[in-house]
């Protein structure tokens, strides 16, 4: 199931940068409401069940050319609902899953879409008011990346670091091998598990 929402928040562009991470929390909430299972979040925007990718969230911003003001934001969320193992390409079967595979029950996509729209509506109201603290709390609770040794991929450079925390803008706080602590922002690096998709 794929769903996109067009948002027009009256906010500075930097205020909506966490939208992708917020969308991941909204998707977790919608899945839990409709299917009775709560996915975890792999920083920054993938939903994971039993170590496999269930969902992804992407956002796109449009800025006014001269002023740089935010015109709109599009948030897109895709959830694997009723896929069987053979529905995935062979190269993805070890890293992707669906709600059907994990619960053994067919998902009513319309019900999931309705729940997701409701959760995005709540998210939008929280974003507009600046009250996103509960989303950060949920994100930190659900983020399986935290406490793990992970690998940062930057161009052709790979570096092992320890994921410590998620800051107020949903950046990943990591400790490098030399002990220094740094915050990684979306778009700077990719995070992959050291031993596969999650592990």
Order of alpha helices (4+ residues) and beta strands (2+ residues): beta-alpha-beta-beta-beta-beta-alpha-alpha-alpha-beta-beta-beta-beta-beta
